[in-house]
């Protein structure tokens, strides 16, 4: 049984930089821009890089203010949310380690489980003879 879903990424980068990544990597899903990490803040995922890390980023030529369009030096924690068609969060993963990302296979398994559970509920709601 196929799980239906829409994949969307959200980045604090200005749209022009996000779109460069979409084109460079041939992404087949939208990457939305979250200026100032507004959405990340609403989900409790926004954090400010301490000054010593800002210096490390600068040393590598990573100019967050340029890419993100503000001087906040904030980033979102990596997260995955699975939200149903009614807007309910059915599953969430968040990591304080930016290198820890959910595997696509995990996401597919979760979607399939949710789809199976939904199908079971729908079957229980259907009355015999309908």
N, C-alpha and C positions, 0 to 999 in steps of 0.2 A: 504494500500500500504506500503510495507516494505522499509525502508530507508537503503541504502547500505552505509556502512562506515567502516573504520578501526580505532580502538582505539589504540593510542600509548601514553605512558607516558614518560616524560623526567625528569631525576633526576641528580643532581650534584654529587651524590654518585658514587664512583668507581663501576665498573660493578659487581665485586664480592659481594658487599653489596646489590646492587639492585637485583641481582639474588637470594640472600637469602630471600629478601622480597617477590619476585615472588613465590618462593617455599613455604615459610611459609604461605602465604595467598592464595595460589592456583590461582594466577592471570592467566587469559587466554589471556592476551595481553602483548606485549613486553614493557619492561621498558628500555629505552635507557639511556646511560650514557653521561652526558654533563660535562666533566672535566673542571674545572675552570669557570663553568657557561657561556661558550662561546656563546651558543645558547640563553640563557637567556639574555645576554648582547645585542645581536643583536635585540632582541625583546623589549629591554628597561625594562627588568624585574629583572635585577641583583641589589642586594643591599648588603652593608656590615653591619654586625651586629656591633653596637657600643660596646665599651669595657665593659660597665656595663652588657650588655646582653651576651657577651662572658663569663663573670664570672658566670652569672646565668646558662648558658648552661654547663659550666665546673662543677658547683655545682651539677647538675643533672646527671653528668657523660656522657654528650653528647660531644663527641670529634669530632667536625666537621672536623678539619684538617685530622684526621685519616680516617674518612668515605669518605671525598671528595678528599683526596689525595693532598691537597695544604694548605698553611697557610693563605689563604685570608680571611677566616671567612665570605664568601659571600653565599647568598642563593637567589633562584629565588622567585619572587612573585607568588602565585598560579594563574594559568591562564588556560583558555580553548580556543583553536582556532579550528574553523571548516574551513578546507581548501578544496576547490574543486579539481577535477582531473586536472585542468589546473594550480593549484598552487596559486589560488586567495583565500585570506582570506575572507570568507563569513560571519563569525561571530566571535567575540572575547569577552571574559569576563576576567577581571583582578581585583584582590582585594588586597589592602594593608594589609588586615587582613587574616592571614594564616588559620583562622578557617572558613572563608567563602569560601565554595566550591560549584560549580554548582551541582544541583541535576541531576542524570542520566535522569530522566523524562524530564527535561528541554532540555537536549541535544537531546533526541529522538524527542521531539516536533519541535525543530529547524531543525533537519535533515529531518523530514517529510515535513515541510513547504518548505524547499529548494528543496526537491524532487518533490513536487507538482508544484512549480513554474517552475522548469526545464521541467517537463512533459508538462505543458501548453505552454511553449515556443517552445518545440519540435513539439507539435501539430500545432502551428501557422505556423511553417516553412514548414510543410508538405503540398504539393499542392494537391488539389483534383484529384483523379484518379491515384495517385501513390501508 
